[in-house]
Amino acid sequence: MSSISQVNALPGSKPGIKSDISQWIPVAAPILGALLVVFLRVTMGQTSFLYDGTLIVLAVIAYSFAAVIGLIELYADQTVLGRWGLWLASSGLFFNIASWGTRWVGAGDREHWARWVFRYVPFANLYDLSLAFAMGAGLATVIICRKKEQRAIMGISMLLASLILLLAIFIGRAFIDLPPVLDSYWRPIHVGIASLSYGVTLVCFSIAVLYLIKDGVKIEAMALFVAIFGVGVYSCIGRFGSFSLFSQFKYSMDVLAPTQEGGLSPAPLRVDIPWVGPLMLLAALLLLAAILCFGWDYYKNQTNLKRYGHMAFRSAAVLQLLSIVALFYQMATLTNLASRIDLRSQMKYLDAIQYFGSKQATFANVPQVMPVAQDWLAQAGPRLTLGTSSNPVEMGAILSLIVLSVLVILFSFRTERVIARLPSLQKLDGLVYKTAAISFTGLALLLMTGAVWANESWGRYWGWDSKETGAFVAWVAYAGFLHTRIAHGWSGRKSAYFAIAGFLLVIFTYLGVSYLLPGLHSYA
């Protein structure tokens, strides 16, 4: 019997081949299933199920449950749920690809397929890019988590992927008409490479975080960085801090206003949301207290301060959750928004003046623009509404802060068990290296295809556009990762920090540049 087992264990034996094939089923099944859904969408037309909006919600649910199972596995005595988590991640990937594919068909149907099929590839705005971003993360996660010992990674990567999809829902799924200058076959090539590469950087970031936990980095250090991020978010709420939470002790939110086409779009006027501001202010103050406690503990090793820091951090997380619940409740119930908009205090901002058609964007012409703005508000007031798509950057930042806070709190409990359940440092370090190398290659291809597309559209290969510069800086970060590792022998914790920094730069390029800085890209 033992000799038979040895024969079956040989690399070329039949059971081994079956095992190798079965490991790829969670990767192949969602791709083939999504192709079937797209075929049904073409043949049957749009139904309540063959609708990208429905499919993307299902993807969020599947990714979220996969993340929950991945996190539970870090604390369970046995890996009883790991395979369920893998198949949930695979199901999320199926819904994710299917939603993107059916959106492709919907874009073609919208123009009755008047042009060639690749014109309608859904890479026209940030919603499309977000779907593909999460799709790349889902694909990379499922490929890596085929191996049982690596399934802990999906606890973080699937949570971040579901957050990306939530952001896509906040942005809104409206189709846009591409400017003719951007209509090129290089668009799907360039943006496709970008989105899939971004997905790999997300997984690389997740592995790097787990490496730091395994390597014994204090949870308090992670909490300190999250608290600093939180204070930054709350202090800069509003456009470039013009409606800073700390200066006005309240929270204001952009409204959705009627357009000439009959739809709704974000307007550069903000309405005050009751109760949300004080809750966020208290959360920010508690995060400041946590920063002081953790910072002092880092230098003086004060156990009592560490305990108080955790108390402040956890209390801040509770207030963050309450504030987001209050915000969504007010968004659904708040009425008569026009009466809550203070035009006089907001008209001094440049974007508000431009919104009402002023020819000269200066502070001096506010009195001339004010009557026009008041008339517009009187007419549009009944149709003004609040929605998550009014300012997705703020919503994404607030939700990201909550997710990061929950992860830090979770990892602060029974940290020793989490460390024991994670793969070895050597395995995690190798995965960081491999995913970072793929990220570097993808971002390099992104820059090259983007340069060719730019030359075709604008007559130059490089123009230091904000998106171009952001992508270049992110690529340099991963180039630095590989250089320091290959030429100087850096590995382990140093490389993990590099990978985290690179992903933060990718996120800034993906979201921050798109909304905060002007540029030539269609969603900038």
PyMOL commands that set and color helices and strands:
alter all, ss='L'
color gray80, all
select helices_A, chain A and resi 2-8+14-23+25-44+52-73+82-110+117-120+126-144+148-171+180-182+186-214+219-235+239-241+245-248+276-300+303-333+337-340+343-346+350-355+363-383+388-390+392-412+415-421+425-458+466-488+493-516
alter helices_A, ss='H'
color red, helices_A
select strands_A, chain A and resi 251-258+264-273
alter strands_A, ss='S'
color yellow, strands_A
deselect
rebuild
show_as cartoon
